[in-house]
Amino acid sequence: MQSQLDNNLKSLYTTIFSLKFSPDGKYMAACDNFGKIYVYKLSSVLSADCIEKSKYPNLKFKADSCSLYSIESSNDFLFCSPINELVAYKWKDLAHNERSVQPAFRIKMPRNHDSFNLNSNIETNSLVCDNKSEPRKIYAGCGNGEIIVYDIDTAQIMTKFSAHSDSIYKVLLKNSNNEIVSASEDGEVKIWDLRSNQNCISIKPFENADCVRTNLGKFITCAAVDDDNWLICGGGPRLAMWHLRSLKPMAIPQINDPLFVPNVCRVYDNQILSGGNTNSLYLHTFESKLKSEIKTDSNCIYDIALNTGSKSNRILSVAGNGTSIDICSSNFTYKALTLSTTFRMEKLPKEETVSLRNKHIASCVELFFIDDPLKIVRGAGQYMFDEAENKYLDCINNVAHVGHCHPHVVKCASEQMSLLETNSRFLHDNLVIYGKRITKYVPKELKICFFTNSGSESNDLAMRIARKVTGNHDVLVLDHAYHGHLTSLVCISPYKFAHPSGDGKKEWVHVVPVPDSYRGKYRSPDYSEEELSDLYFQEMVKVVEEAEQNGRKISLFYAESLQSCGGQIIYPKDYLKKCYHYLQSKGIFCLADEVQSGFFRTGSHMWGFQTQSEDIVPDFVTIGKSMGNGHPVSCLITKKSIAQKFGEKGLKYFNTYGGNPVSMACANAVLDVIENENLQSKVIEVSNFMLDELEKLKQKHEIIGDIRGYGYFIGIDLVKSKKTREPAIELARLILKLMRDAFILLSLDGPYSNVLKIKPPLCFNQANAEQLISTLDKTISDLRLKARFIPQADPSQLPLTRISNLPNRRLNHLCIYELFLRLAKQNPDVQTKPFFPLLLQLSSVIDENTCQSTDYKINFIYIFDSIWKPFLEIILETGFEKQKNAQ
């Protein structure tokens, strides 16, 4: 509810201040008062079949925390000017829809005053680029009345000079005369010689004007020049025309609307375009004749741009209030369409999405943040965006492995989809090429691939093959393991069948204690890692021997190479090596489940089982999730001898979608990105930093009991006490929610759901790690601070300052209720107040479910600020008065 409210307010107050087209005319950029830049692909914007595709921005990014008043385009750069600097972006980066747009360069503005004085901040109101000069320059008209000249080629400031005593609204270039025109809000226009930066002409177009609305003054709001030395400027209630050589005014274009105040004017094909504080766009001849008027969707117009780079798409764009940009035809006869500054992924309001989900989707279908679920409408790199365009750092999505919507993966998938989608019972290169590529990463004994749609299917197929080849039926698994959602796999996943609502363990399933050195049967530091490895191995041997004594025959041992749902468990060194060697000697196959740990997630190795030992060789390896970067594709890799024996049984294998050309195109693209973008080394570097910083947090905070993991597979075990290791279940849920409120997405796992799970996409970088660490540190520190205000002693002894410092948000409602009752009992007189029953009822009906809802948060803040807090202070004050009297 709150995010929807914020979104509506942003839509209401969004203002597009400036527009620019790329030199080739294929793209348009816009900037707004929230510091955002939008990029649109316009090559087919007037084509009817492309309107829907072109209507929404291809790219949107935050360029500054404050308003951007002007953007400018050169042959290769798009410039914007946040406070105190000039920033350049390469058009080719913007055009290729880079996931993380980085500036080509920044130039800091010189500041003459104390940097802590807000008045010394330099705002740029107008930019104009001179592409024909040597060197190329860009001129900035600033709010302090200065003009700053930048050298584009060297990315340095060439010079600056004081041009006006008031803020410069517009700077304009006249290449034909080597001059620049500056217009100030004080009502003065000056012409400067570019060779000397000397003022050669000064005029005040509205000095003698008859301003009907005197409160508007005689300042200049907009200006434009043409090659014939005509100056058109707006000020007060009108437009004015002056010839810059004769310094004579011309006829004033007439606007029928008496309330019209111009904000922008342009010279277009020897005609004058203007827009202002209405939704009308006007076209006048130089003889002041009104030629056309177009109604736009904006209630106020701030900029007009003409696409001169493309002969086929000579269109106008108009910017103003609201979340839209109007596109008009080049002959100015009609409005073609409206471009939106919001992304088109949201088909329904969030409330309607929730309502339809509750109506048509089973309630048991899992959803993150069930009390206030996120509606994610798009992703880019390591970020996800909700319907209100809030950007969340994704630290849990081990499916979008190389980053959400990676351009190369999207390109390969869409190209293949346009050629052939299915069927897998024909020859296709994508299938065999991937088989060749992926088997280079596994031990040489594993050469055969079976392609499926999910890790569950691959794990189920392995069971089928193992049972058929060995003739045995039983399965060996680790406690807390999870291997998939198919019925056969739920039966072998303690994470599922041991749940209170589960069906319990089947007779043919044998569970081995998980080698958890923090919470398991044998723990560190009581035992060394080598001892832990031996002890847990012996536990497995006991289970196998007991099964054999009971006449059970085991076909397959399943093990996640790093256990995820069990709480991000890292096994003692060589544990799996010992298990594999022992079991394989008995004819029991061993499976490495790499669905959640594969593809360099560990940083040091392609597969999790390789972190145990370089010479470990499983009989099966299952991969999925990360394999297709979000596209459903999985694979079972096995030994040729096993596959051959399975085939000799007369069995055929077919999967309708498994290994289809589109899925394999995605899978090949993911390998391309991993190999070409050197992601492994980046994971190693960033994860080493992150693990070091998390260890520091562990030393700082009592709640962090254990930090464990490799690469981007990390768990933070939250405890009530490091000594007892008792899981901090409720606090873990609260931290998860507070991190979400800080726009960082994590999840919980482990038998007690108290382990914060960190498994971000591989493009997660150093800055992201720093953001995660600092936010987690602050969140835990804030919780500790707030915990001090929870009353432990007799509330009547609580100082008034404590109540004054009680946090207004996310306050523990049970503490308030308890405090309320105890204080009321100690002050019977208060119970006679007419509002007492109401307050008592309000405080008692709040339960945990209500506390989590957005409506509750908003209402609670209001109730606490308006009623509870003052009332509690009255009670306390009464209590103190009684104490004083008694003394």
KOLGU-310653 format. One record per residue (C-alpha): residue in one letter; x, y, z. Coordinates in steps of 0.1 Angstrom, whole numbers, plus 2048, in hexadecimal, padded with zeros to 3 digits. Layout:
<sites>
AXYZ;...
</sites>
This chain:
<sites>
M800800800;Q81C818809;S8308107EA;Q8118157D5;L80B8377E6;D8308417DF;N82C8367BB;N80D84B7B7;L81E8697C6;K83C8657AF;S825863791;L81388279C;Y8338977A2;T84A888787;T8568A376F;I86A89D74F;F8808BB74C;S8958B472D;L89689E70E;K8B18956F5;F8B487E6D7;S8D38696CF;P8E78756B1;D8DA85869B;G8B68606A5;K8B083D6B1;Y8AE8456D6;M8A08606ED;A8AA868710;A89687B72B;C89E88674E;D88788E76B;N88589F78D;F88E87F79F;G8B087D78F;K8A6861777;I8AF85D753;Y89984A73B;V8A583C719;Y88C8336FD;K8928206DC;L8808346C2;S88A8256A0;S86781869A;V85382D6B2;L839838698;S83581468B;A813807697;D8207E469F;C83D7F36B3;I82B80D6C8;E8257F66E5;K84A7EB6E5;S85680E6E2;K83F81E6FB;Y85381571A;P87781E722;N892804719;L8A7811735;K8A2825755;F8BD82E76E;K8C384678B;A8DD860781;D8DA87679F;S8C78797C0;C8BA89B7B7;S8A88AA799;L8B88AA777;Y8AF8CA764;S8C18C5744;I8D18AA72E;E8E58B070E;S8F18996F2;S9118996DF;N91C8816C3;D9258666DC;F91A8716FF;L8FB879712;F90289472C;C8F089C74C;S8F98B2768;P8F18A978C;I8FA8C27A7;N91F8CC7A6;E9298B6789;L9258AD764;V92088875C;A923878739;Y91485672E;K91D84570D;W9008436F6;K90B8206EB;D90981470F;L8E6823713;A8DB8156F1;H8E67F26FA;N8D27F271A;E8EF7EC731;R8E37DC751;S8F87F3767;V8FE814756;Q91E824760;P929848756;A94484B73C;F953868751;R94A88276C;I9568A576F;K9548B6791;M94B8DB791;P9618F47A3;R9519027C3;N95D9227D2;H94B91F7F3;D94A909811;S9408E6805;F9298E3823;N915902819;L8F78F7804;N8F89187F3;S91990F7E3;N90A8F27D0;I9098F87AB;E8EA8EE798;T8EB8EC772;N8CB8F9761;S8D68F673D;L8F08E4728;V8F98E9703;C9138D66F0;D92B8E36D4;N9358C56BF;K9458D96A4;S95F8EB6B8;E9828DF6BF;P9838D26DA;R95F8C96DE;K94E8DD6FA;I92F8DC70F;Y9228FC720;A90F8FB741;G8F991774D;C8F8915773;G8E292178E;N8FD93879C;G8FE94C77C;E91E93C76F;I92592C74D;I93D90E750;V94E902730;Y9588DD72F;D9708CC718;I95E8AC70D;D97D89B6FF;T99389F71E;A97689E737;Q9838BE748;I9768E174F;M9858FA737;T97891A747;K95B92A759;F94F94E75B;S93496176D;A919969753;H8FB975768;S8F398178A;D8D696978B;S8D0944782;I8D593C75D;Y8B792B74F;K8C392472C;V8E3923718;L8E19216F2;L8FC91C6D7;K8FF9306B7;N91B91F6A3;S917935685;N92495369A;N9399416B4;E92294E6CE;I90F9416EC;V8EF94F6F9;S8E694F71E;A8C495772D;S8C095F752;E8A395F769;D8AA98476F;G89B98B74D;E8BC99173B;V8CA98071B;K8EF982714;I9039786F5;W92796D6FB;D94496A6E3;L9509466E6;R9749506DD;S9779696FA;N95A961710;Q95298670F;N92F993710;C9279A56F0;I9019AB6F2;S8E99AE70E;I8C39B270B;K8A59B0722;P8889A470D;F86D9AB726;E87B9CB736;N85F9E0727;A8459C4724;D8229C9731;C8219AC749;V7FD9A6752;R80698F76F;T8209A3781;N82698779A;L83897477E;G85199077B;K86599675B;F87D97875E;I884961741;T87793E742;C882931720;A89693B701;A8A092E6DE;V8B493B6C1;D8B593469C;D8D0937682;D8C2958676;N8C9969697;W8A69686A4;L8A29656CA;I8819576D7;C87D9596FD;G861954716;G85B968735;G83D97174A;P81E96B736;R82C96D713;L8469656F8;A85C97F6E9;M8719806C9;W8919946C4;H8AA9976A8;L8CC9936B8;R8DE9A969E;S8C59C669B;L8BA9C26BF;K8969C96B4;P8789B76C1;M8609A66A9;A83B99C6AB;I8339876C9;P8239656C3;Q8009666D0;I7F494B6E8;N7CE94A6ED;D7D093D711;P7D295B728;L7E1946743;F7FD93872E;V82193B73B;P83C92D724;N855914731;V86690A710;C8699166ED;R87B9086CE;V8819146AB;Y8758F9693;D8758FC66D;N87392266F;Q85791F687;I8549236AD;L84A9066C4;S84090F6E7;G8328FE706;G82B909729;N815906747;T7F98F6733;N7F68D5721;S7F78E66FF;L8148E66E6;Y8139046CE;L82290A6AC;H82592E69F;T83293D680;F84C959683;E82F970679;S81F96769A;K80495268A;L7F893469F;K7FC917687;S7F48F869D;E7EC8EF6C0;I7EF8CB6CE;K7E18BF6F0;T7FA8AA703;D7F7892720;S80C8A9736;N7FC8C5749;C81C8D9747;I8378D872C;Y85C8DD734;D86F8D2715;I86B8CB6F0;A8848B76DC;L8878B16B6;N8968916A9;T8AD89D68D;G8C387E68C;S8AA86867A;K89B871658;S88085665C;N87686067F;R877886681;I86188869F;L85C8A06BC;S85B8976E0;V84A8AB6FB;A8528A8720;G8408B473F;N82E8A975F;G824886765;T83386475B;S830869735;I841879717;D82D8836F8;I83987B6D5;C82C8906B9;S82F88D693;S84A8A0681;N8308B566D;F8218BE68F;T7FE8B2685;Y7F789869F;K8038886BF;A80F8656B6;L8118556D8;T81C8596FC;L83B84A70A;S83983F72E;T855844748;T84A82575A;F85180174F;R8357EE73F;M8397CD752;E81E7D676B;K7FC7CC75B;L7E87CF77C;P7EA7E479C;K7FB7D17B8;E7DA7CE7CB;E7C97BE7AE;T7E67A67A9;V7E479B7CD;S7BE7977CA;L7C17827AB;R7DC76D7BB;N7C77667DA;K7AA75D7C3;H7BB7477A9;I7DD73B7B8;A7DF7217D4;S7E87317F5;C8027167FA;V8167227DC;E8347327ED;L8397587EC;F85476D7FB;F849787816;I826777817;D81879382D;D8227AE815;P82F79E7F5;L8447B07DC;K8387B47B9;I8577B27A4;V8527BE780;R8757BD772;G8997B5779;A8BB7C276D;G8DC7B3777;Q8DC7AF79D;Y8BD7C47A2;M8987BF7A2;F87D7DA79F;D85A7DB7AD;E83B7EB79E;A84580C7B0;E86780B79F;N8798057C0;K89A7F47B9;Y8A37D67CF;L8C67C67D1;D8C07A17CA;C8D578C7E2;I8C076C7DF;N8BA7657BB;N8D07487B2;V8BC743792;A8C576377F;H8E9758782;V8FA77176B;G8E278C773;H8BD79376C;C8B6798747;H8DA79673C;P8DB7A5719;H8EF78870A;V8D776D718;V8B978170D;K8C77856EA;C8D07606E6;A8AE7556F3;S89976D6DE;E8AD7656BE;Q8A87406C3;M8847446CC;S87F7556AA;L88D737698;L8837176AA;E87670F6CD;T8716E96CF;N8736CA6CA;S8916B86DA;R88D6986C5;F89E6A86A7;L8C36B26A3;H8CC6D46AF;D8EE6E56B4;N8E56F76D5;L8E06D56E6;V9006C46DC;I9156E46E0;Y90A6E8704;G9106C370B;K9346C86FE;R93A6E8712;I92B6DD734;T93D6BC735;K95E6CE734;Y9576DC756;V9506BA767;P96869D76E;K97268B74E;E95E66C758;L93D67F754;K93568372F;I91067D72A;C8F469772E;F8CF693733;F8BC6B572F;T89D6BD743;N88A6DC74E;S8926DE773;G8AA6D178E;S88D6BC79B;E8896AA77A;S8AE6A3778;N8B069679C;D891680795;L8A1672775;A8C1669788;M8AD6557A1;R89C643784;I8BD63B773;A8CE630794;R8B261979D;K8B160977B;V8D7605777;T8DE5F879B;G8BE5E57A0;N8BC5F57C3;H8A060B7CF;D8AB61E7EE;V8B96417F0;L8D2651809;V8CF676811;L8DC690829;D8C569E844;H8B46C083C;A8BB6BA816;Y8A46C67FA;H8A66B77D7;G8866C27C6;H8606C57C6;L8576A57B3;T84668A7C9;S8646737C6;L87B68F7D2;V86569C7EE;C8686797FB;I88E67B7FD;S8906A0809;P88F6A2830;Y88A6C782B;K8676BE81E;F85D69C82D;A86A6A3850;H8556C3851;P8386C286A;S8206C184C;G8356A8839;D82F683834;G84D676847;K86A66083C;K864643825;E87362182D;W88962380E;V899644818;H8B764582F;V8C166683F;V8E566E849;P8EC68A862;V8F66A984F;P91B6B3856;D9126D4865;S92F6E087A;Y91A6FC88B;R8F96EB894;G9006C688D;K9076A98A3;Y92C6B18A3;R9366D58A4;S9526ED8A0;P9676F78B4;D9626D78C8;Y9726C48AB;S98A6CD890;E97F6CD86C;E9906AC865;E98069C883;L95E6AA879;S96369B856;D96B678865;L94F67987F;Y934682866;F94166984D;Q93E64E867;E91A65986D;M913652849;V92463084A;K90E627868;V8EF62F854;V8FA61B836;E9045FD84B;E8E35FE85E;A8D05FE83D;E8E45E1830;Q8DD5CD850;N8B85D384B;G8BB5C5827;R8B75E7816;K8CA5EE7F6;I8D46127EF;S8D661D7CB;L8DF6427CE;F8EE65C7E6;Y8E167F7E1;A8F469D7EF;E8F26C27E8;S9176CB7E4;L9106E97FB;Q8EF6E580E;S8D8702808;C8B66FD818;G8C86ED836;G8D770F83E;Q8F4715826;I9086F8834;I92D6F482A;Y9396D1830;P95A6C9841;K9776C4829;D9786A2816;Y956697825;L946691803;K9666817F6;K966667811;C94166180C;Y94365D7E7;H9616457E9;Y95062F803;L92E62E7F2;Q93C6297CF;S95060C7DC;K92F5FC7E5;G91F6027C3;I90A61F7D0;F90863D7B8;C9106607C4;L8FE67F7B8;A90B6A37BC;D8ED6BA7BC;E8FB6DA7AE;V8DA6EB7A6;Q8E07067C0;S9067067C3;G91370279F;F921719784;F93C72A799;R9257347B5;T9407297CD;G95973F7BB;S9767277BD;H96770B7A9;M94C70578F;W93B6EC7A5;G9356E97CA;F9426C67CD;Q9646D17C0;T9686E77E0;Q96B6C67F3;S9866B77DD;E9946BB7BA;D9936967B3;I97068E7BE;V95B67D7A3;P9356797A8;D921662793;F90667C78B;V9076A278B;T8E66B5789;I8E56DA77F;G8C86F277A;K8BC715787;S8DB72977D;M8DF71575D;G8C6729749;N8C774A75C;G8A2747763;H898732745;P88C70F74F;V8A96F8746;S8BC6DD759;C8D46C1753;L8DE69F761;I902697759;T90E67375F;K928659755;K926649733;S926626742;I90762F757;A8F463E73A;Q8FD620725;K8F060773E;F8D061B742;G8CB61971C;E8D25F471B;K8B45EF731;G8A05F8712;L894619720;K89163970C;Y89165C71B;F87D67970D;N87469B71C;T85D6B2709;Y86F6D2711;G8906C571E;G8AD6D1709;N8976E66F1;P8AA6FF6DB;V89F71E6EF;S8A970F711;M8CB704703;A8D07276F4;C8CB736716;A8E271C726;N8FE72270D;A8FA748712;V8FF744737;L91F731732;D92A74D719;V925767734;I93675474F;E95474E739;N956770727;E94F787745;N96877675C;L94D772777;Q96075878B;S97C76F795;K96378A79D;V9507737B4;I9707697C6;E97B78D7CB;V95979A7D7;S95077C7EC;N97277D7FF;F96B7A1808;M947799812;L95177B828;D96C790839;E9537AC840;L93979484C;E952785865;K9577A8873;L9317AB877;K93178A889;Q94B7978A2;K9367B78A7;H9137A88AB;E90878D8C3;I8EC7838AC;I903776891;G90D75389C;D91E74687D;I92975185A;R92E735841;G93173181C;Y9457327FC;G94374D7E1;Y91F7597DD;F91173C7F2;I91174B815;G8FC745835;I8F975C854;D8ED747872;L8DA75E889;V8D97558AE;K8CC7628CF;S8ED7598DF;K90E74F8D0;K9137398EF;T8F37258EC;R8EF7298C6;E8CA72A8CB;P8BA7358A9;A8AD7598A9;I88F750894;E87976F89A;L896787897;A8A1777877;R87E77E868;L8807A2874;I8A27A7865;L897798844;K87A7B1843;L88F7CF84D;M8A87C6832;R88C7C5819;D8817E7825;A8A47F281D;F8A07E47FA;I8B67C67FF;L8A77A47F9;L8B278680D;S8A1766818;L8A274E836;D8AA729836;G8B570D84D;P8A16F6864;Y89871487A;S89572E85E;N8AF74386F;V8CB743856;L8CD76183F;K8D475481C;I8EA768804;K8EB75A7E1;P8EB7787C8;P8F17787A3;L916776799;C91579A78D;F9127A57B1;N92F7BD7B6;Q9447CD7D1;A92D7EA7D5;N9107D37DA;A9237BF7F4;E92B7E0807;Q9067EA805;L8FB7C8813;I9157C882F;S90E7EC83A;T8E87E8839;L8E97C784D;D9007D7866;K8E97F586A;T8CA7E086C;I8D87CA888;S8E67E989A;D8C57FA898;L8B47DC8A7;R8CC7DB8C4;L8C68008CA;K8A07FC8C9;A8A27DE8E0;R8AF7F58FC;F88D8068FC;I8797E7903;P8707E9928;Q87D7CD93E;A8767DC960;D8577EB970;P84A803955;S84281D970;Q868820975;L86E827950;P87B84B94A;L866861934;T88486591C;R881840914;I85E844908;S8688628F3;N88384E8E2;L86D8308DB;P87082A8B5;N8508348A3;R853818888;R8557F388B;L8507F58B1;N84A7D48C3;H8247D68C8;L8247BC8E3;C83B7D18F8;I8247EF8F3;Y8067DA8FD;E8187CC91C;L8247EF926;F8017FD921;L7F07E3937;R80A7E5953;L80A80B954;A7E480C953;K7E27F4970;Q7F9809985;N7E482897D;P7C081F982;D7B584397D;V7BE841958;Q7A5825953;T78983D959;K79385193A;P77984E91E;F794844904;F7A382891A;P78D80B90D;L7948158E9;L7BA8158EF;L7B87F4901;Q7A57E48E5;L7BD7F28CB;S7DB7E68DD;S7CD7C38E3;V7C07BA8C1;I7E27BD8AF;D7F179C8A7;E80F790894;N7FD78D872;T7EF7B0875;C8117BE87F;Q8207B385E;S8087C3847;T80E7E4835;D7EC7F2841;Y7F57EA865;K8167FC862;I80681C855;N7EA81B86F;F80181288B;I81982F884;Y7FB846885;I7EC8368A4;F80D8368B7;D8178598AE;S7F48688B3;I7E78558D1;W7FC83B8E1;K81C84D8E6;P80D86D8F5;F7F585790A;L812841917;E825861921;I80686D934;I80484C946;L82984D94F;E82787195A;T80A867970;G81E84A97E;F83B861985;E82587A997;K81885E9AD;Q83B8539B5;K8468769BE;N82787B9D5;A82E8599E5;Q8528639EC;
</sites>
